[in-house]
Amino acid sequence: MKIEPGLSALVTGGASGIGKALSVALAEKGVFVTVVDLSEEKGKEVASLVESKNAKLHPKLGSPTALFIRCDVSNSRDLASAFEKHVTTFGGLDICINNAGIGSFTRFYEDQADAWKNTVNVNLVAVIDSTRLAIKTMLDAKNPGVIINMGSAAGLYPMIFDPIYSGTKGGVVMFTRSLTLLKRQGIRVNVLCPEFVETDMGVKVGSKLVDLLGGFVPMEEVVKGAFELISDERKAGACLWISNRRGSEYWPTPAEEAKYLIDSSKFRKKLAVNAPVNIQLPQSYEKIIVHTLSHNFRHATRVIRAPLPLPLGPHQVLLKVIYAGVNASDVNFSSGRYFSGNSTDLASRLPFDAGFEAVGIIAAVGESVHHLRIGTPAAIMTYGSYAEFTVVSSKHILPVPRPDPEVVAMLTSGLTASIALEKARQIESGKVVLVTAAAGGTGQFAVQLAKLAGRKVVATCGGKEKAMLLKELGVDRVIDYRVEDIKTVLKKEFPKGVDIIYESVGGDMFELCLNALAVYGHLIVIGMISKYQGEKGWEPSHYTGLCEKILAKSQTVTGFFLVQYAHLWQQHLDKLFNLFSSGKLKVSIDPKRFVGVGAVADAVEYLHSGKSVGKVVVCIDPTFSQQKANL
């Protein structure tokens, strides 16, 4: 979410400390703020400050831009009223920051008044209640938003002098991180965990401990962290730890997370459709076949209607296709490039089914298929995906949690990036990664996976819209070849060369990348889209001096063809879906809509036009809905 004028935020504990700093910082961006706090004097002062900041950005606005509401956040009724007043005043809720918190410096087992219970109610119960109200407000208004819960480093490791505070903040951390899947409804909930900050509560901590931790964390770092969690669309269920000792880092680290994450293949069935679904099996269905060999996909293919191939063989599965993925190499397939043999042998294969990736719902299974059931969402990467139904061997079924277009993008495009870069990461010199055609189907995965691996990422693209997408994905240096010369930029900004290059364009781009490769560098060739089309199709290229170049710098040039890594598909598909579900991976689907089998040729041509941004997907059946039914 871009923090911009006109948004509205509700901040609990907004009258002092971190809450005050965040309220003022939001106002400086033109955000309307409701300050919720018990202290009326301080609360009104902050609201007045917010109003003055907003007045500079909204000089002609007659309505209020700030609101103070006196409220005990542990009182559920009062808290609900505060949300209601905020929505009545500002018309909606974009940002909710649950910052209210108190410490407990009396030993809880010596606490005669049970004051520790109030700490639990304010620090944990109220955060849960306020998060609930924020979610309900956003869903009712159909207005996606961001919720930031204020945790503490004391929620990540024990604080022995205040176990109640530490326990409540630990609860806030785990509560927030468990809300990751709300991102599917457009709501992101994140938690911010600074170490000691110089606030009224922070100064009560002994100076010796603060000094051991590197001193107080500057307030501006806390504000910066909160704004990062609000702005970064990839962050959902994220926990940002801020300290002077280690700077800002997300917790847990990937290494720690790997210790408890369950392989999604173990619970995939639970995430799948639990009840039978209404899949009407027709007498016939539409599919695309290749009837003549040509790199012109439209010329090579046609839509036909064929009888549904029932009954199934004992080990076969019938998949109802919901979404099919479009790939640059569709034109290689339609020309017979992926089949061995001479032209006579290839012609004898005609006609054959087109398309090689899709997601859908299992509609029927053979009598010997016992590990799959009707209604299970599944992906396939076999020939025949451009069809309303397709029959495949059960061994080719890849169960998935949902038959979504994002999952289609994870197949050929995502798996190629994931597996290829995993192999490349064996090269320890990989400090800078270059991805060509980075705004396409596979490029978007490559740049994000490289960033998650801690690499500096450089990406090439053509066009302002693609460049914007790559910046949103976290690319460190975007080179738009329509504005800048790639060769000049690489030579000037990376004089020692690039360590890993993920290359899919071919032709002149391949040669440019080879010349930009560092000593010990690793160039991965995953395609050559610039060579796929044209009257002559895919012709061999000649790169004079290739052997001499890679010999002189101990470089490696590696070819990567996904088919030869089928044994890794399910493992990496599970990994990609877990990253996507946790908000660490963003999947961009091109917004241009293609519906039905008849739109496939249009989609292939659109992809090759160079206009696409993200993965191009065809919705084969837009009417499908998962309903309980009788099969």
C-alpha positions as CSV (number, residue, x, y, z in Angstrom):
1,M,0.0,0.0,0.0
2,K,1.4,3.4,-1.0
3,I,1.1,5.8,2.0
4,E,-0.5,8.8,0.4
5,P,-2.8,11.7,1.2
6,G,-6.5,10.8,1.8
7,L,-5.9,7.4,3.6
8,S,-7.1,7.1,7.1
9,A,-5.4,5.4,10.1
10,L,-6.5,4.4,13.6
11,V,-3.7,4.3,16.2
12,T,-4.2,2.9,19.7
13,G,-1.9,4.3,22.3
14,G,-1.4,7.2,20.0
15,A,-0.9,9.9,22.7
16,S,2.7,9.2,23.5
17,G,5.9,7.3,22.6
18,I,5.8,5.2,19.5
19,G,2.1,5.8,18.9
20,K,2.6,9.5,18.8
21,A,5.6,9.3,16.5
22,L,3.7,7.1,14.1
23,S,0.6,9.3,14.2
24,V,2.7,12.4,13.3
25,A,4.7,10.6,10.7
26,L,1.5,9.4,9.0
27,A,0.1,13.0,9.1
28,E,3.2,14.2,7.4
29,K,2.2,11.9,4.5
30,G,-1.3,13.4,4.4
31,V,-3.0,10.5,6.2
32,F,-6.1,11.3,8.4
33,V,-5.5,9.9,11.9
34,T,-7.7,8.8,14.8
35,V,-5.7,8.9,18.1
36,V,-7.1,6.4,20.6
37,D,-5.7,6.7,24.2
38,L,-6.6,7.0,27.9
39,S,-4.8,10.3,28.3
40,E,-7.1,13.0,27.1
41,E,-4.6,15.9,27.5
42,K,-1.8,14.2,25.5
43,G,-4.3,12.7,23.1
44,K,-5.8,16.0,22.1
45,E,-2.3,17.5,21.8
46,V,-1.3,14.8,19.3
47,A,-4.6,15.1,17.4
48,S,-4.0,18.9,17.1
49,L,-0.5,18.2,15.8
50,V,-1.8,15.8,13.3
51,E,-4.4,18.4,12.2
52,S,-1.7,21.0,11.6
53,K,0.5,18.6,9.6
54,N,-2.5,17.7,7.4
55,A,-3.5,21.3,6.9
56,K,-0.3,21.9,5.0
57,L,-1.3,19.1,2.6
58,H,-5.0,19.7,2.5
59,P,-5.3,23.5,2.8
60,K,-8.8,23.6,1.3
61,L,-10.3,20.6,3.1
62,G,-13.2,21.6,5.3
63,S,-13.7,18.3,7.1
64,P,-11.6,17.1,10.0
65,T,-8.3,15.3,9.4
66,A,-7.7,14.2,13.0
67,L,-9.8,12.8,15.7
68,F,-9.0,12.0,19.4
69,I,-11.1,9.3,21.2
70,R,-10.6,8.7,24.9
71,C,-10.7,4.9,25.3
72,D,-9.6,2.1,27.5
73,V,-8.6,-0.5,24.9
74,S,-9.3,-3.3,27.3
75,N,-13.0,-2.3,27.2
76,S,-14.3,-4.1,24.2
77,R,-17.4,-1.9,23.9
78,D,-15.4,1.3,24.1
79,L,-13.0,0.0,21.5
80,A,-15.8,-1.0,19.1
81,S,-17.2,2.5,19.5
82,A,-13.9,4.1,18.6
83,F,-13.8,2.1,15.3
84,E,-17.3,3.2,14.6
85,K,-16.5,6.9,15.1
86,H,-13.4,6.6,12.9
87,V,-15.4,5.1,10.0
88,T,-18.2,7.6,10.5
89,T,-15.7,10.5,10.4
90,F,-13.4,9.3,7.6
91,G,-15.6,6.9,5.6
92,G,-13.4,3.9,5.9
93,L,-10.2,2.4,7.5
94,D,-7.0,1.8,5.5
95,I,-4.4,1.4,8.3
96,C,-4.8,0.2,11.9
97,I,-1.9,0.4,14.3
98,N,-2.4,-1.5,17.6
99,N,0.3,0.2,19.7
100,A,-1.3,0.5,23.2
101,G,0.8,-1.3,25.8
102,I,1.9,-1.3,29.4
103,G,4.7,-2.8,31.5
104,S,4.5,-4.8,34.7
105,F,7.4,-4.3,37.1
106,T,5.9,-6.1,40.1
107,R,6.6,-9.8,40.4
108,F,3.4,-11.4,39.3
109,Y,3.5,-14.1,42.0
110,E,3.7,-11.3,44.6
111,D,1.0,-9.2,43.0
112,Q,-1.8,-9.0,45.6
113,A,-4.0,-6.9,43.3
114,D,-3.6,-9.1,40.3
115,A,-2.5,-6.1,38.2
116,W,-0.7,-8.5,35.9
117,K,-4.1,-9.4,34.4
118,N,-4.5,-5.8,33.2
119,T,-1.1,-6.1,31.4
120,V,-2.4,-9.2,29.6
121,N,-5.7,-7.5,28.8
122,V,-4.1,-4.3,27.3
123,N,-1.1,-5.9,25.6
124,L,-2.6,-9.1,24.2
125,V,-6.4,-9.3,24.5
126,A,-7.0,-5.7,23.3
127,V,-4.6,-6.3,20.4
128,I,-6.6,-9.4,19.4
129,D,-9.9,-7.5,19.8
130,S,-8.7,-4.4,17.9
131,T,-7.3,-6.6,15.1
132,R,-10.7,-8.4,14.9
133,L,-12.5,-5.0,14.7
134,A,-10.1,-3.7,12.0
135,I,-10.6,-6.9,9.9
136,K,-14.4,-6.7,10.2
137,T,-14.4,-3.0,9.3
138,M,-12.2,-3.6,6.2
139,L,-14.2,-6.6,5.0
140,D,-17.6,-4.9,5.6
141,A,-16.4,-1.9,3.5
142,K,-14.7,-4.1,0.9
143,N,-11.7,-1.9,1.5
144,P,-8.4,-3.9,1.8
145,G,-6.0,-2.5,4.4
146,V,-3.0,-3.0,6.6
147,I,-2.9,-3.8,10.3
148,I,0.4,-3.3,12.3
149,N,0.5,-4.8,15.7
150,M,3.2,-3.5,18.0
151,G,5.2,-6.3,19.4
152,S,8.6,-6.1,21.1
153,A,12.0,-7.8,21.0
154,A,10.8,-9.1,24.4
155,G,8.3,-11.2,22.4
156,L,11.2,-12.9,20.5
157,Y,13.4,-13.7,23.5
158,P,12.6,-13.8,27.2
159,M,12.8,-10.6,29.3
160,I,13.4,-12.1,32.8
161,F,12.5,-8.9,34.8
162,D,9.0,-8.7,33.3
163,P,7.8,-12.2,32.2
164,I,4.2,-11.0,31.8
165,Y,5.1,-8.3,29.4
166,S,7.4,-10.7,27.5
167,G,4.6,-13.3,27.4
168,T,2.0,-10.9,26.1
169,K,4.3,-9.6,23.4
170,G,5.2,-13.2,22.4
171,G,1.5,-13.8,22.0
172,V,1.1,-10.8,19.8
173,V,3.9,-12.0,17.6
174,M,2.5,-15.5,17.1
175,F,-1.1,-14.2,16.8
176,T,0.0,-11.9,14.0
177,R,2.1,-14.4,12.2
178,S,-0.8,-16.8,12.2
179,L,-3.0,-14.3,10.2
180,T,-0.9,-14.6,7.0
181,L,-3.7,-16.1,4.9
182,L,-5.9,-13.0,5.3
183,K,-3.9,-11.5,2.4
184,R,-6.1,-13.6,0.2
185,Q,-8.9,-11.1,1.2
186,G,-6.6,-8.1,0.7
187,I,-5.8,-7.6,4.3
188,R,-2.2,-7.8,5.6
189,V,-1.4,-8.1,9.3
190,N,2.2,-7.5,10.4
191,V,4.1,-7.2,13.6
192,L,6.9,-4.7,14.5
193,C,9.3,-5.7,17.3
194,P,11.8,-3.0,18.3
195,E,14.2,-3.3,21.2
196,F,14.1,-0.6,23.8
197,V,13.0,2.8,22.5
198,E,13.4,6.0,24.6
199,T,9.8,6.4,25.6
200,D,8.1,6.9,29.1
201,M,8.0,3.1,29.4
202,G,11.4,2.5,27.9
203,V,13.3,4.7,30.3
204,K,12.1,2.6,33.2
205,V,14.4,-0.2,32.0
206,G,17.9,-0.2,33.6
207,S,20.5,1.8,31.7
208,K,23.0,-1.0,32.1
209,L,20.8,-3.4,30.1
210,V,20.0,-0.8,27.5
211,D,23.7,-0.2,27.1
212,L,24.4,-3.9,26.7
213,L,21.9,-4.0,23.9
214,G,23.6,-1.1,22.1
215,G,21.5,1.8,23.4
216,F,18.0,2.9,22.6
217,V,16.7,2.2,19.1
218,P,16.1,5.6,17.4
219,M,12.5,6.4,16.9
220,E,13.0,7.2,13.2
221,E,14.1,3.5,12.7
222,V,10.8,2.4,14.3
223,V,8.8,4.6,12.0
224,K,10.8,3.5,9.0
225,G,10.1,-0.2,9.9
226,A,6.4,0.5,10.3
227,F,6.2,2.2,7.0
228,E,8.0,-0.7,5.3
229,L,5.5,-3.1,6.7
230,I,2.6,-0.9,5.5
231,S,4.1,-0.3,2.0
232,D,5.5,-3.6,1.0
233,E,2.7,-5.7,-0.5
234,R,4.7,-8.9,-0.1
235,K,4.7,-8.6,3.7
236,A,1.8,-10.5,5.2
237,G,2.2,-12.1,8.6
238,A,5.7,-10.7,8.7
239,C,7.6,-9.9,11.9
240,L,10.2,-7.1,11.7
241,W,12.8,-7.1,14.5
242,I,14.7,-3.8,15.0
243,S,17.8,-3.5,17.1
244,N,20.9,-1.4,17.3
245,R,23.0,-4.6,17.4
246,R,21.7,-6.2,14.2
247,G,19.8,-3.5,12.4
248,S,16.4,-4.4,10.9
249,E,15.8,-8.0,10.0
250,Y,12.8,-10.3,9.5
251,W,12.2,-13.0,12.1
252,P,12.5,-15.9,12.0
253,T,15.3,-16.2,9.5
254,P,14.7,-18.7,6.6
255,A,17.0,-21.2,8.4
256,E,15.0,-21.0,11.6
257,E,11.7,-21.1,9.7
258,A,12.8,-24.3,7.9
259,K,13.0,-26.1,11.2
260,Y,9.3,-25.9,11.8
261,L,7.6,-25.5,8.4
262,I,5.7,-28.6,7.3
263,D,6.1,-29.7,3.8
264,S,2.8,-28.8,2.2
265,S,2.7,-32.2,0.5
266,K,1.9,-33.6,4.0
267,F,-1.2,-31.5,4.5
268,R,-2.1,-30.7,0.9
269,K,-5.2,-32.9,1.1
270,K,-6.6,-30.9,4.0
271,L,-6.2,-27.7,2.1
272,A,-7.9,-29.1,-0.9
273,V,-11.6,-29.1,-1.5
274,N,-13.1,-31.1,1.3
275,A,-16.4,-31.9,-0.3
276,P,-17.3,-33.3,-3.6
277,V,-17.7,-30.6,-6.3
278,N,-20.3,-30.2,-9.0
279,I,-18.4,-31.2,-12.2
280,Q,-20.8,-31.9,-15.0
281,L,-19.2,-34.4,-17.4
282,P,-20.3,-33.5,-20.9
283,Q,-20.4,-35.9,-23.9
284,S,-17.7,-33.8,-25.7
285,Y,-15.3,-31.0,-25.0
286,E,-13.1,-28.4,-26.8
287,K,-9.4,-28.6,-27.1
288,I,-6.6,-27.2,-29.3
289,I,-4.6,-29.5,-31.6
290,V,-1.5,-28.9,-33.8
291,H,-2.5,-29.9,-37.3
292,T,0.5,-28.6,-39.2
293,L,4.0,-27.8,-38.0
294,S,4.7,-24.1,-37.9
295,H,6.2,-21.5,-35.6
296,N,3.1,-19.5,-36.3
297,F,0.9,-20.8,-33.5
298,R,-2.4,-19.6,-35.0
299,H,-1.6,-21.2,-38.3
300,A,-0.4,-24.5,-36.7
301,T,-3.4,-25.0,-34.5
302,R,-7.1,-25.2,-34.5
303,V,-9.9,-25.7,-32.0
304,I,-11.8,-29.0,-32.3
305,R,-14.6,-30.7,-30.4
306,A,-13.8,-34.3,-29.3
307,P,-15.8,-36.9,-27.4
308,L,-14.9,-37.2,-23.7
309,P,-12.5,-40.1,-23.4
310,L,-14.4,-42.3,-20.9
311,P,-14.1,-44.8,-19.4
312,L,-10.6,-44.0,-18.1
313,G,-7.8,-46.5,-18.0
314,P,-7.0,-48.0,-14.5
315,H,-4.1,-45.5,-13.8
316,Q,-5.6,-42.4,-15.5
317,V,-7.0,-39.2,-14.2
318,L,-9.5,-36.8,-15.9
319,L,-8.7,-33.2,-15.1
320,K,-11.2,-30.4,-15.6
321,V,-9.0,-27.5,-16.7
322,I,-9.7,-24.1,-15.0
323,Y,-6.6,-22.1,-16.0
324,A,-3.9,-22.8,-18.6
325,G,-0.6,-21.1,-18.7
326,V,0.9,-19.5,-21.9
327,N,4.6,-19.9,-22.6
328,A,7.0,-18.4,-25.1
329,S,8.0,-22.0,-26.1
330,D,4.4,-22.8,-27.2
331,V,5.6,-21.8,-30.7
332,N,8.5,-24.3,-30.5
333,F,6.0,-27.0,-29.5
334,S,3.7,-26.2,-32.4
335,S,6.7,-26.4,-34.8
336,G,7.7,-29.8,-33.5
337,R,10.9,-28.5,-32.1
338,Y,10.6,-30.6,-28.9
339,F,10.2,-33.9,-30.8
340,S,13.2,-35.8,-32.1
341,G,13.4,-37.1,-35.6
342,N,13.3,-35.9,-39.2
343,S,10.4,-34.0,-40.8
344,T,8.7,-37.2,-42.0
345,D,8.7,-38.6,-38.5
346,L,7.4,-35.4,-37.0
347,A,4.6,-35.1,-39.6
348,S,3.5,-38.6,-38.7
349,R,2.8,-37.4,-35.1
350,L,0.1,-35.0,-36.4
351,P,-2.3,-34.1,-35.1
352,F,-1.2,-33.7,-31.4
353,D,-2.6,-31.8,-28.5
354,A,-1.2,-28.4,-27.5
355,G,-0.4,-26.7,-24.2
356,F,1.7,-28.0,-21.4
357,E,0.7,-26.5,-18.1
358,A,-2.6,-26.0,-16.3
359,V,-4.5,-26.2,-13.0
360,G,-7.9,-27.6,-12.5
361,I,-10.1,-30.1,-10.5
362,I,-9.9,-33.8,-10.7
363,A,-13.1,-34.9,-12.3
364,A,-12.7,-38.7,-12.5
365,V,-10.1,-41.3,-11.6
366,G,-9.3,-44.8,-12.9
367,E,-10.1,-47.8,-10.8
368,S,-6.4,-48.3,-9.6
369,V,-6.0,-44.7,-8.5
370,H,-6.5,-44.7,-4.8
371,H,-4.2,-41.8,-3.6
372,L,-6.3,-39.1,-5.5
373,R,-9.9,-38.2,-5.2
374,I,-12.5,-36.4,-7.2
375,G,-12.6,-32.7,-6.3
376,T,-8.9,-32.4,-5.5
377,P,-7.3,-29.3,-7.0
378,A,-4.3,-30.3,-9.2
379,A,-1.7,-29.1,-11.6
380,I,-0.3,-30.8,-14.7
381,M,2.7,-30.2,-16.9
382,T,2.0,-32.5,-19.8
383,Y,0.8,-32.1,-23.3
384,G,-2.8,-31.3,-23.8
385,S,-3.4,-28.5,-21.3
386,Y,-5.2,-26.2,-23.9
387,A,-8.4,-28.1,-23.4
388,E,-11.6,-28.1,-21.3
389,F,-10.7,-31.6,-20.0
390,T,-7.6,-33.6,-20.3
391,V,-6.6,-37.2,-19.5
392,V,-3.2,-37.8,-17.9
393,S,-1.5,-40.6,-16.0
394,S,-2.0,-40.3,-12.3
395,K,1.8,-40.1,-11.9
396,H,1.8,-36.7,-13.6
397,I,-0.7,-35.2,-11.2
398,L,0.7,-32.5,-8.9
399,P,-1.8,-31.9,-6.1
400,V,-2.1,-28.2,-5.2
401,P,-4.0,-26.3,-2.5
402,R,-6.1,-24.3,-4.9
403,P,-6.6,-24.1,-8.7
404,D,-5.7,-20.4,-9.0
405,P,-3.9,-18.5,-11.8
406,E,-1.0,-17.8,-9.4
407,V,-0.4,-21.5,-9.2
408,V,-0.3,-21.8,-13.0
409,A,2.5,-19.1,-12.9
410,M,4.4,-21.3,-10.4
411,L,4.6,-24.2,-12.9
412,T,6.8,-23.7,-15.9
413,S,7.8,-20.2,-15.0
414,G,8.2,-20.6,-11.2
415,L,9.8,-24.0,-11.2
416,T,12.3,-23.0,-13.9
417,A,13.5,-20.1,-11.7
418,S,13.4,-22.0,-8.5
419,I,15.3,-25.1,-9.6
420,A,17.8,-23.3,-11.9
421,L,18.8,-20.7,-9.3
422,E,19.1,-23.4,-6.6
423,K,21.7,-25.1,-8.8
424,A,23.4,-21.8,-9.4
425,R,23.5,-21.0,-5.6
426,Q,26.1,-23.8,-5.3
427,I,28.4,-21.2,-6.8
428,E,29.6,-19.2,-3.8
429,S,30.7,-16.2,-5.8
430,G,27.1,-15.3,-6.5
431,K,26.9,-11.7,-5.1
432,V,25.2,-10.0,-8.0
433,V,22.4,-11.6,-10.1
434,L,21.3,-10.3,-13.5
435,V,17.9,-11.4,-14.8
436,T,16.9,-10.6,-18.4
437,A,13.3,-10.2,-19.6
438,A,12.7,-9.9,-15.9
439,A,9.1,-8.7,-16.0
440,G,7.9,-11.9,-17.7
441,G,6.5,-15.1,-16.4
442,T,9.7,-16.6,-15.2
443,G,11.7,-13.4,-14.6
444,Q,9.4,-12.2,-11.9
445,F,10.2,-15.4,-9.9
446,A,13.9,-15.2,-10.6
447,V,14.3,-11.7,-9.2
448,Q,12.4,-12.4,-6.0
449,L,14.1,-15.8,-5.3
450,A,17.5,-14.1,-5.8
451,K,16.5,-11.4,-3.4
452,L,15.3,-13.9,-0.8
453,A,18.7,-15.6,-1.2
454,G,20.4,-12.3,-0.2
455,R,21.7,-11.3,-3.6
456,K,21.8,-7.9,-5.2
457,V,19.6,-8.1,-8.2
458,V,19.8,-6.3,-11.6
459,A,17.0,-6.8,-14.1
460,T,16.4,-5.8,-17.7
461,C,13.0,-5.0,-19.2
462,G,11.4,-2.9,-21.9
463,G,8.9,-0.2,-20.8
464,K,7.9,1.9,-17.8
465,E,5.1,-0.4,-16.6
466,K,7.5,-3.4,-16.5
467,A,10.1,-1.3,-14.7
468,M,7.6,-0.3,-12.1
469,L,6.6,-3.9,-11.4
470,L,10.3,-4.9,-11.0
471,K,10.9,-2.1,-8.5
472,E,7.8,-3.3,-6.5
473,L,9.4,-6.7,-6.5
474,G,12.5,-5.4,-4.8
475,V,14.9,-5.3,-7.7
476,D,18.0,-3.2,-6.8
477,R,18.7,-1.9,-10.3
478,V,16.2,-1.9,-13.1
479,I,17.5,-1.3,-16.6
480,D,14.8,-0.3,-19.1
481,Y,16.4,-0.8,-22.5
482,R,14.0,1.6,-24.0
483,V,15.6,4.4,-21.9
484,E,19.1,3.1,-21.2
485,D,21.7,1.1,-23.0
486,I,22.2,-2.2,-21.1
487,K,25.8,-2.7,-22.1
488,T,26.8,0.9,-21.0
489,V,25.0,0.5,-17.6
490,L,26.6,-2.9,-16.8
491,K,30.1,-1.7,-17.8
492,K,29.8,1.5,-15.7
493,E,28.0,0.2,-12.6
494,F,29.4,-3.3,-12.5
495,P,32.9,-3.1,-13.8
496,K,34.0,-6.4,-12.2
497,G,31.1,-8.2,-13.9
498,V,28.0,-10.0,-12.8
499,D,28.2,-13.3,-10.8
500,I,25.0,-15.1,-11.9
501,I,23.0,-14.3,-15.0
502,Y,19.6,-15.8,-15.6
503,E,19.1,-15.5,-19.3
504,S,16.0,-16.1,-21.5
505,V,16.3,-13.8,-24.5
506,G,19.2,-15.2,-26.5
507,G,20.8,-13.7,-29.6
508,D,22.5,-10.4,-29.0
509,M,21.4,-10.4,-25.4
510,F,23.2,-13.7,-24.7
511,E,26.4,-12.3,-26.1
512,L,26.0,-9.1,-24.1
513,C,25.5,-11.2,-20.9
514,L,28.5,-13.4,-21.7
515,N,30.7,-10.3,-22.0
516,A,29.3,-9.0,-18.7
517,L,30.0,-12.2,-16.7
518,A,32.4,-11.9,-13.8
519,V,35.4,-14.2,-13.1
520,Y,34.0,-17.5,-11.8
521,G,30.6,-16.3,-13.1
522,H,27.7,-18.6,-13.9
523,L,25.4,-18.0,-16.9
524,I,22.2,-20.0,-16.9
525,V,20.4,-20.3,-20.3
526,I,16.7,-21.1,-19.7
527,G,15.5,-20.0,-23.1
528,M,16.0,-17.8,-26.1
529,I,12.7,-16.1,-26.8
530,S,14.2,-13.8,-29.4
531,K,14.9,-16.8,-31.7
532,Y,11.5,-18.5,-31.3
533,Q,9.5,-16.8,-34.0
534,G,10.0,-15.8,-37.6
535,E,9.7,-17.6,-40.9
536,K,12.8,-19.7,-40.3
537,G,11.9,-20.4,-36.6
538,W,14.6,-21.5,-34.2
539,E,18.0,-21.6,-35.9
540,P,21.3,-22.5,-34.3
541,S,23.4,-19.5,-33.2
542,H,27.2,-19.2,-33.5
543,Y,29.2,-17.4,-30.8
544,T,32.7,-17.0,-32.0
545,G,35.3,-17.4,-29.2
546,L,32.9,-18.8,-26.6
547,C,35.3,-21.4,-25.4
548,E,38.1,-19.0,-25.1
549,K,36.0,-16.5,-23.1
550,I,34.8,-18.9,-20.5
551,L,38.2,-20.5,-20.2
552,A,40.0,-17.2,-19.6
553,K,37.7,-16.4,-16.6
554,S,36.8,-19.8,-15.3
555,Q,33.2,-19.2,-16.1
556,T,30.4,-21.6,-16.5
557,V,27.6,-21.5,-19.1
558,T,24.7,-23.9,-18.2
559,G,21.7,-24.9,-20.1
560,F,18.5,-25.6,-18.2
561,F,15.5,-27.5,-19.5
562,L,12.8,-28.1,-16.9
563,V,11.7,-31.5,-18.3
564,Q,14.9,-33.0,-17.1
565,Y,14.2,-32.0,-13.5
566,A,10.7,-33.5,-13.1
567,H,11.8,-35.3,-9.9
568,L,12.1,-31.9,-8.2
569,W,8.8,-30.4,-9.4
570,Q,6.6,-31.2,-6.4
571,Q,9.2,-30.2,-3.9
572,H,9.8,-26.8,-5.5
573,L,6.1,-26.2,-6.2
574,D,5.4,-26.7,-2.5
575,K,8.2,-24.3,-1.6
576,L,6.9,-21.6,-4.0
577,F,3.3,-22.0,-2.7
578,N,4.5,-21.7,0.9
579,L,6.5,-18.5,0.1
580,F,3.4,-17.1,-1.7
581,S,1.0,-18.0,1.1
582,S,3.3,-16.4,3.7
583,G,3.6,-13.2,1.7
584,K,7.2,-13.5,0.9
585,L,6.6,-14.1,-2.8
586,K,4.4,-12.0,-5.1
587,V,3.0,-13.5,-8.3
588,S,2.1,-11.1,-11.0
589,I,-0.6,-12.1,-13.5
590,D,-0.9,-10.1,-16.7
591,P,-4.2,-8.2,-16.4
592,K,-5.3,-8.8,-20.0
593,R,-8.1,-11.4,-19.8
594,F,-8.3,-14.3,-22.2
595,V,-11.3,-16.6,-21.8
596,G,-12.0,-20.0,-23.3
597,V,-10.0,-22.4,-25.5
598,G,-10.7,-20.1,-28.5
599,A,-8.7,-17.3,-26.9
600,V,-5.4,-19.3,-26.7
601,A,-4.0,-18.2,-30.0
602,D,-4.6,-14.6,-29.1
603,A,-2.8,-15.1,-25.8
604,V,0.2,-16.7,-27.4
605,E,0.5,-13.8,-29.9
606,Y,0.0,-11.3,-27.0
607,L,2.9,-12.9,-25.1
608,H,5.2,-12.6,-28.1
609,S,4.2,-9.0,-28.8
610,G,6.3,-8.0,-25.8
611,K,3.4,-6.2,-24.2
612,S,2.8,-8.6,-21.3
613,V,3.7,-7.8,-17.7
614,G,3.8,-10.9,-15.5
615,K,2.4,-14.4,-16.4
616,V,-0.1,-14.7,-19.3
617,V,-2.9,-17.0,-18.3
618,V,-6.0,-18.2,-20.2
619,C,-9.1,-18.9,-18.1
620,I,-10.5,-22.0,-19.7
621,D,-13.7,-22.1,-17.6
622,P,-14.8,-18.8,-15.9
623,T,-18.1,-20.3,-14.8
624,F,-16.6,-23.0,-12.6
625,S,-17.5,-22.8,-8.9
626,Q,-16.6,-25.3,-6.2
627,Q,-20.0,-26.5,-5.0
628,K,-21.1,-29.7,-3.3
629,A,-22.6,-32.0,-5.9
630,N,-23.4,-35.5,-6.8
631,L,-21.0,-37.2,-9.3
